[in-house]
Amino acid sequence: MEKLPVEKAIGRSLAHDLTEVNPCYRRKCVAFCRGHVIREQDLDVLKQMGKRHLYVGPVDTGQIHEDQAALALAPYLAGEGIGPDRVTKEGKVNFRALNAGLFRVDIERLAELNRMAVPSMPTIHDRFPVVEGKVVAAFRIIPLTCSERVFDRMKAVAETPLIWLDPYVIQRAAIVVTGSEVYSGVVEDRFVPRLRYKLQQLGVETTFSAIVPDDRRAIAEAVTKAEQAAELVLVTGGTSVDPDDVTFQAMADVGVTFQRRGNPVQPGNHMSLGSKSQRVFCSVPAAALHFQTTALDLFLPRLLTGDMPTDEELASAGHGGLCHFCEPCVYPVCPFGRF
């Protein structure tokens, strides 16, 4: 590229975008786009922006411009469920979720790419639940141009996609509420509407719900009906360590197996994950009624992708698994559960 005083750049095309801070919105915006041919009437604006010299094209042979680098590499970086923007802004390409699901990133290869210092690719956290249109990552090269050799190195790192989306494969859920006090009407049920809403937010339909007393046989019968109606079964109540809690016994009676009782996340210690014949089971403790965000919210999106956490992953969930109890709650945009 050629560096010229602004007065001598008239008639030449800009080699990169020029940005300014919009005084109304106090945010950066593009004042002149790459390729813009400088006119005499642009000089006053350029000087107000503090520009005394400009870089004008063409780009040197053997060098790849930031726009070209971003647009050329983006298709290699993005995997299933991720779409890169078709145009750049300030040399940057954003990547967006094409549908709802769980964002995934190869953290080691992402670091390998960024370790090169020329490329810059920030992302949101791995396993972050997203909706269609959510920006999940961005890519650009930090300098205005890079060599073909460096570009080939970046392309080699992206031999397979660095980011992708695990789609939600579970579409139907069933809810079984246990508790004689709820069954008799002494206590109003709040579990079904609360859980139905959480599921609805993730695109899951509640196809079955039942309220049963603290009776082992009644719970077992309700769980059997629930698993026939849905791929995910949420069972509430009777999941603590009280000796008269029979929910786990009833679930074991119908063949549900659990990796462990409880988990190290608070609130929601008594949430347990189980399975049976391609069905996912989740015991939901009372904490889900009293707190906006619990262990259930951390694991539910992952369960909907059909990915059951291992015992080691559950044990590791203690790191970062203590809620900050912020007011107001901004989960999932917070560190809770980022283990």
FIDO-331759 format. One record per residue (C-alpha): x, y, z; residue in one letter. Coordinates in steps of 0.1 Angstrom, whole numbers. Layout:
# residues N
+-------+-------+-------+---------+
:     x :     y :     z : residuo :
+-------+-------+-------+---------+
:     X :     Y :     Z :       A :
...
+-------+-------+-------+---------+
# end
This chain:
# residues 339
+-------+-------+-------+---------+
:     x :     y :     z : residuo :
+-------+-------+-------+---------+
:     0 :     0 :     0 :       M :
:    10 :    36 :    -4 :       E :
:     9 :    62 :    24 :       K :
:    -1 :    96 :    12 :       L :
:   -10 :   130 :    28 :       P :
:   -48 :   133 :    27 :       V :
:   -46 :   162 :     1 :       E :
:   -26 :   139 :   -23 :       K :
:   -50 :   110 :   -18 :       A :
:   -78 :   126 :   -38 :       I :
:   -89 :   102 :   -65 :       G :
:   -73 :    72 :   -48 :       R :
:   -92 :    43 :   -31 :       S :
:   -89 :    36 :     6 :       L :
:   -71 :     3 :    15 :       A :
:   -91 :    -2 :    47 :       H :
:  -121 :    11 :    66 :       D :
:  -119 :    43 :    86 :       L :
:  -139 :    45 :   118 :       T :
:  -151 :    73 :   140 :       E :
:  -170 :    75 :   173 :       V :
:  -206 :    85 :   167 :       N :
:  -212 :   115 :   191 :       P :
:  -249 :   106 :   194 :       C :
:  -245 :    69 :   202 :       Y :
:  -210 :    70 :   216 :       R :
:  -199 :    40 :   196 :       R :
:  -176 :    33 :   167 :       K :
:  -190 :    33 :   132 :       C :
:  -175 :    32 :    97 :       V :
:  -170 :    66 :    83 :       A :
:  -154 :    56 :    51 :       F :
:  -154 :    21 :    37 :       C :
:  -125 :     3 :    22 :       R :
:  -125 :    11 :   -16 :       G :
:  -140 :    45 :   -11 :       H :
:  -125 :    69 :   -36 :       V :
:  -113 :   100 :   -17 :       I :
:  -130 :   133 :   -28 :       R :
:  -121 :   168 :   -21 :       E :
:  -152 :   173 :     0 :       Q :
:  -140 :   144 :    23 :       D :
:  -109 :   163 :    34 :       L :
:  -126 :   184 :    62 :       D :
:  -142 :   153 :    76 :       V :
:  -109 :   133 :    75 :       L :
:   -90 :   161 :    92 :       K :
:  -117 :   163 :   119 :       Q :
:  -111 :   126 :   125 :       M :
:   -74 :   134 :   130 :       G :
:   -63 :   119 :    97 :       K :
:   -33 :   136 :    81 :       R :
:   -22 :   106 :    61 :       H :
:   -41 :    78 :    44 :       L :
:   -32 :    43 :    32 :       Y :
:   -44 :    38 :    -3 :       V :
:   -45 :     7 :   -26 :       G :
:   -36 :   -14 :   -43 :       P :
:   -25 :   -41 :   -18 :       V :
:    11 :   -52 :   -22 :       D :
:    17 :   -85 :   -41 :       T :
:    20 :  -115 :   -17 :       G :
:     0 :   -98 :    10 :       Q :
:   -36 :  -106 :    18 :       I :
:   -59 :   -78 :    30 :       H :
:   -78 :   -82 :    63 :       E :
:  -112 :   -84 :    46 :       D :
:  -100 :  -111 :    22 :       Q :
:   -84 :  -131 :    50 :       A :
:  -115 :  -130 :    71 :       A :
:  -139 :  -139 :    44 :       L :
:  -116 :  -167 :    30 :       A :
:  -110 :  -183 :    63 :       L :
:  -145 :  -180 :    78 :       A :
:  -160 :  -211 :    60 :       P :
:  -132 :  -232 :    74 :       Y :
:  -137 :  -220 :   110 :       L :
:  -174 :  -225 :   111 :       A :
:  -190 :  -260 :   115 :       G :
:  -225 :  -273 :   117 :       E :
:  -251 :  -248 :   129 :       G :
:  -228 :  -218 :   126 :       I :
:  -230 :  -192 :    98 :       G :
:  -204 :  -165 :    91 :       P :
:  -214 :  -131 :    79 :       D :
:  -210 :  -126 :    42 :       R :
:  -195 :   -91 :    46 :       V :
:  -168 :   -77 :    69 :       T :
:  -170 :   -48 :    92 :       K :
:  -137 :   -32 :   100 :       E :
:  -120 :   -63 :    87 :       G :
:  -140 :   -86 :   110 :       K :
:  -164 :  -114 :   103 :       V :
:  -190 :  -124 :   129 :       N :
:  -203 :  -159 :   133 :       F :
:  -240 :  -165 :   143 :       R :
:  -260 :  -195 :   155 :       A :
:  -283 :  -208 :   127 :       L :
:  -307 :  -224 :   152 :       N :
:  -310 :  -230 :   189 :       A :
:  -286 :  -253 :   206 :       G :
:  -254 :  -256 :   226 :       L :
:  -224 :  -237 :   213 :       F :
:  -192 :  -258 :   211 :       R :
:  -156 :  -247 :   205 :       V :
:  -123 :  -266 :   202 :       D :
:  -106 :  -247 :   230 :       I :
:   -71 :  -261 :   223 :       E :
:   -71 :  -253 :   186 :       R :
:   -87 :  -219 :   192 :       L :
:   -57 :  -211 :   215 :       A :
:   -33 :  -225 :   188 :       E :
:   -48 :  -201 :   162 :       L :
:   -47 :  -171 :   186 :       N :
:   -11 :  -180 :   196 :       R :
:     0 :  -170 :   161 :       M :
:    -6 :  -133 :   172 :       A :
:   -17 :  -123 :   137 :       V :
:   -53 :  -137 :   139 :       P :
:   -78 :  -128 :   165 :       S :
:  -107 :  -151 :   172 :       M :
:  -127 :  -145 :   204 :       P :
:  -157 :  -167 :   212 :       T :
:  -184 :  -171 :   238 :       I :
:  -179 :  -199 :   263 :       H :
:  -180 :  -235 :   253 :       D :
:  -214 :  -252 :   259 :       R :
:  -232 :  -218 :   261 :       F :
:  -269 :  -222 :   252 :       P :
:  -278 :  -200 :   222 :       V :
:  -308 :  -191 :   201 :       V :
:  -309 :  -185 :   164 :       E :
:  -290 :  -153 :   154 :       G :
:  -268 :  -152 :   185 :       K :
:  -233 :  -139 :   177 :       V :
:  -210 :  -166 :   190 :       V :
:  -176 :  -157 :   177 :       A :
:  -157 :  -132 :   156 :       A :
:  -126 :  -134 :   134 :       F :
:  -101 :  -109 :   120 :       R :
:   -64 :  -105 :   115 :       I :
:   -49 :   -78 :   137 :       I :
:   -27 :   -61 :   111 :       P :
:   -41 :   -47 :    79 :       L :
:   -25 :   -74 :    58 :       T :
:    -8 :  -107 :    63 :       C :
:    15 :  -128 :    42 :       S :
:     2 :  -158 :    22 :       E :
:    25 :  -180 :    44 :       R :
:     7 :  -169 :    76 :       V :
:   -26 :  -173 :    59 :       F :
:   -17 :  -209 :    50 :       D :
:    -8 :  -216 :    86 :       R :
:   -41 :  -203 :    98 :       M :
:   -59 :  -224 :    73 :       K :
:   -40 :  -255 :    85 :       A :
:   -52 :  -250 :   120 :       V :
:   -88 :  -248 :   106 :       A :
:   -85 :  -281 :    88 :       E :
:  -116 :  -290 :   106 :       T :
:  -141 :  -265 :   121 :       P :
:  -131 :  -248 :   154 :       L :
:  -167 :  -239 :   163 :       I :
:  -200 :  -257 :   158 :       W :
:  -235 :  -261 :   174 :       L :
:  -248 :  -292 :   191 :       D :
:  -285 :  -290 :   182 :       P :
:  -313 :  -299 :   207 :       Y :
:  -325 :  -334 :   198 :       V :
:  -350 :  -338 :   227 :       I :
:  -383 :  -322 :   217 :       Q :
:  -406 :  -336 :   243 :       R :
:  -405 :  -336 :   281 :       A :
:  -427 :  -350 :   309 :       A :
:  -431 :  -338 :   345 :       I :
:  -439 :  -359 :   375 :       V :
:  -445 :  -340 :   408 :       V :
:  -444 :  -360 :   439 :       T :
:  -457 :  -350 :   474 :       G :
:  -488 :  -360 :   494 :       S :
:  -493 :  -324 :   504 :       E :
:  -494 :  -313 :   468 :       V :
:  -515 :  -343 :   457 :       Y :
:  -541 :  -336 :   484 :       S :
:  -543 :  -299 :   475 :       G :
:  -530 :  -286 :   508 :       V :
:  -501 :  -271 :   489 :       V :
:  -505 :  -255 :   455 :       E :
:  -483 :  -270 :   428 :       D :
:  -458 :  -245 :   414 :       R :
:  -434 :  -271 :   398 :       F :
:  -453 :  -278 :   366 :       V :
:  -458 :  -242 :   354 :       P :
:  -422 :  -233 :   364 :       R :
:  -406 :  -263 :   347 :       L :
:  -429 :  -260 :   317 :       R :
:  -418 :  -224 :   312 :       Y :
:  -381 :  -234 :   314 :       K :
:  -386 :  -261 :   289 :       L :
:  -406 :  -239 :   265 :       Q :
:  -378 :  -214 :   265 :       Q :
:  -355 :  -241 :   251 :       L :
:  -381 :  -252 :   225 :       G :
:  -392 :  -283 :   244 :       V :
:  -429 :  -292 :   246 :       E :
:  -443 :  -307 :   278 :       T :
:  -464 :  -336 :   266 :       T :
:  -473 :  -352 :   300 :       F :
:  -476 :  -341 :   336 :       S :
:  -489 :  -357 :   368 :       A :
:  -491 :  -351 :   405 :       I :
:  -488 :  -382 :   427 :       V :
:  -486 :  -388 :   465 :       P :
:  -455 :  -400 :   483 :       D :
:  -463 :  -436 :   475 :       D :
:  -436 :  -458 :   459 :       R :
:  -460 :  -476 :   436 :       R :
:  -479 :  -445 :   425 :       A :
:  -446 :  -427 :   416 :       I :
:  -434 :  -458 :   397 :       A :
:  -466 :  -459 :   377 :       E :
:  -464 :  -422 :   369 :       A :
:  -428 :  -424 :   358 :       V :
:  -436 :  -453 :   335 :       T :
:  -464 :  -432 :   318 :       K :
:  -440 :  -403 :   316 :       A :
:  -413 :  -422 :   298 :       E :
:  -438 :  -434 :   273 :       Q :
:  -448 :  -398 :   265 :       A :
:  -414 :  -381 :   263 :       A :
:  -376 :  -384 :   259 :       E :
:  -369 :  -364 :   290 :       L :
:  -386 :  -370 :   323 :       V :
:  -383 :  -345 :   352 :       L :
:  -393 :  -359 :   386 :       V :
:  -397 :  -334 :   415 :       T :
:  -399 :  -339 :   453 :       G :
:  -386 :  -366 :   475 :       G :
:  -351 :  -363 :   462 :       T :
:  -333 :  -353 :   494 :       S :
:  -317 :  -375 :   521 :       V :
:  -348 :  -378 :   543 :       D :
:  -355 :  -414 :   552 :       P :
:  -391 :  -412 :   541 :       D :
:  -382 :  -400 :   506 :       D :
:  -393 :  -428 :   482 :       V :
:  -389 :  -411 :   448 :       T :
:  -355 :  -426 :   441 :       F :
:  -367 :  -460 :   452 :       Q :
:  -397 :  -458 :   429 :       A :
:  -375 :  -447 :   400 :       M :
:  -351 :  -476 :   406 :       A :
:  -382 :  -500 :   406 :       D :
:  -389 :  -491 :   370 :       V :
:  -353 :  -495 :   359 :       G :
:  -339 :  -460 :   361 :       V :
:  -302 :  -459 :   369 :       T :
:  -283 :  -429 :   384 :       F :
:  -246 :  -422 :   382 :       Q :
:  -247 :  -407 :   416 :       R :
:  -270 :  -391 :   441 :       R :
:  -268 :  -354 :   439 :       G :
:  -240 :  -331 :   425 :       N :
:  -217 :  -304 :   439 :       P :
:  -235 :  -274 :   424 :       V :
:  -253 :  -250 :   447 :       Q :
:  -282 :  -243 :   446 :       P :
:  -295 :  -276 :   435 :       G :
:  -273 :  -302 :   453 :       N :
:  -300 :  -328 :   452 :       H :
:  -305 :  -328 :   414 :       M :
:  -295 :  -362 :   400 :       S :
:  -292 :  -374 :   364 :       L :
:  -303 :  -409 :   353 :       G :
:  -311 :  -429 :   322 :       S :
:  -331 :  -458 :   309 :       K :
:  -336 :  -471 :   274 :       S :
:  -325 :  -439 :   256 :       Q :
:  -346 :  -418 :   280 :       R :
:  -331 :  -391 :   302 :       V :
:  -343 :  -387 :   338 :       F :
:  -336 :  -358 :   361 :       C :
:  -346 :  -354 :   397 :       S :
:  -355 :  -318 :   404 :       V :
:  -351 :  -306 :   441 :       P :
:  -371 :  -279 :   458 :       A :
:  -343 :  -254 :   451 :       A :
:  -357 :  -250 :   416 :       A :
:  -388 :  -234 :   432 :       L :
:  -368 :  -210 :   454 :       H :
:  -340 :  -199 :   431 :       F :
:  -341 :  -186 :   396 :       Q :
:  -310 :  -205 :   385 :       T :
:  -299 :  -239 :   399 :       T :
:  -280 :  -270 :   388 :       A :
:  -309 :  -279 :   366 :       L :
:  -304 :  -248 :   345 :       D :
:  -267 :  -256 :   341 :       L :
:  -272 :  -292 :   328 :       F :
:  -306 :  -290 :   311 :       L :
:  -294 :  -275 :   277 :       P :
:  -267 :  -302 :   275 :       R :
:  -292 :  -330 :   283 :       L :
:  -313 :  -317 :   254 :       L :
:  -285 :  -324 :   230 :       T :
:  -284 :  -360 :   242 :       G :
:  -250 :  -355 :   259 :       D :
:  -251 :  -370 :   294 :       M :
:  -223 :  -357 :   316 :       P :
:  -198 :  -383 :   329 :       T :
:  -193 :  -388 :   366 :       D :
:  -159 :  -370 :   364 :       E :
:  -176 :  -340 :   347 :       E :
:  -202 :  -339 :   375 :       L :
:  -175 :  -340 :   401 :       A :
:  -156 :  -312 :   384 :       S :
:  -188 :  -291 :   383 :       A :
:  -179 :  -279 :   419 :       G :
:  -154 :  -255 :   404 :       H :
:  -175 :  -225 :   395 :       G :
:  -206 :  -243 :   407 :       G :
:  -214 :  -219 :   436 :       L :
:  -240 :  -193 :   425 :       C :
:  -232 :  -156 :   432 :       H :
:  -269 :  -149 :   440 :       F :
:  -268 :  -117 :   421 :       C :
:  -298 :   -93 :   420 :       E :
:  -310 :   -93 :   394 :       P :
:  -300 :  -127 :   380 :       C :
:  -284 :  -124 :   346 :       V :
:  -277 :  -161 :   340 :       Y :
:  -264 :  -175 :   317 :       P :
:  -243 :  -143 :   311 :       V :
:  -224 :  -149 :   343 :       C :
:  -196 :  -172 :   357 :       P :
:  -219 :  -196 :   374 :       F :
:  -213 :  -231 :   361 :       G :
:  -184 :  -221 :   338 :       R :
:  -164 :  -251 :   350 :       F :
+-------+-------+-------+---------+
# end
